[in-house]
Amino acid sequence: MSVVILFVESQNARSERRFQKSLTVEDLRSRLEPIVGIPSGDQRIELLKDSTVICEISSENKMLGSYPVEDYMILRITNNNPTSAMQLNFNDSSQVEKFVMEDEEYDKLNSTVRAFKRRHNLGRFSDAKSAISIDEDDEFKNEAEFVKVGNRCEVSIPGYDISRRGTVRFVGKTSFRAGYWIGVEYDEPVGRNDGSVAGHTYFKCPSNHGSFVRPDKVKVGDYPEEDLFASDLEEM
């Protein structure tokens, strides 16, 4: 066959490679350099069968096939230049300049593996409570302090130039999302629930009258129930 399968072995790497037997040793060295990280001029190439050295491959103009190569033999490449060998030792991590980031700074990044695990409750973040950062857990806390159960309110609807009126029935944290929420019983059946979400009851109201909104969308005050049947002709 014109192709031989050999294991390339060095201090830096071990891999299975295919070589044309028509390669000259000089070309072989060039092919090996990016594989083992040893400059072609510094390479010492030995051919092994199992752990036994068969011969050294060294004649630059000879073809690889002129040596007794067989499939799955080993090409062992060592470095004849001690200085170069030290510089190119891929397995010596002490030679690598490392970037070190404080854990607190790393935790602030949103594009890391840790952030991904936190968002999806994986690994050590499998506990839903631990998956929420302190900032997320207290989100909208200040706004919620001005809202009390029993307050009449008007809720602005994001993306629409409309508002809905109702009564505050719940203020606090929930199990469905982090942060503080306001549970509202609307005057009309324009809500999404009856005060329950995912089997947990936070307050009770007629079906489709309840909804949960963020505190920043709620204004409390004197908001009487609107007469939906009043016309402009009746207003002065």
Secondary structure, 3 states (H helix, E strand, C coil): CCEEEEEEECCCCEEEEEEECCCEHHHHHHHHHHHHCCCHHHEEEEEEECCEEEEEECCCCCEHHHCCCCCCEEEEEEECCHHHHHHCCCCCHHHCCCCCCCHHHHCCCCCCHHHHHHHCCCHHHCCCCCCCCHHHHCCCHHHHCCCCCCCEEEEECCCCCCEEEEEEEEEEECCCCCCEEEEEEECCCCCCECCEECCEECCCCCCCCEEEECHHHEEECCCCCCCCCCCHHHCC
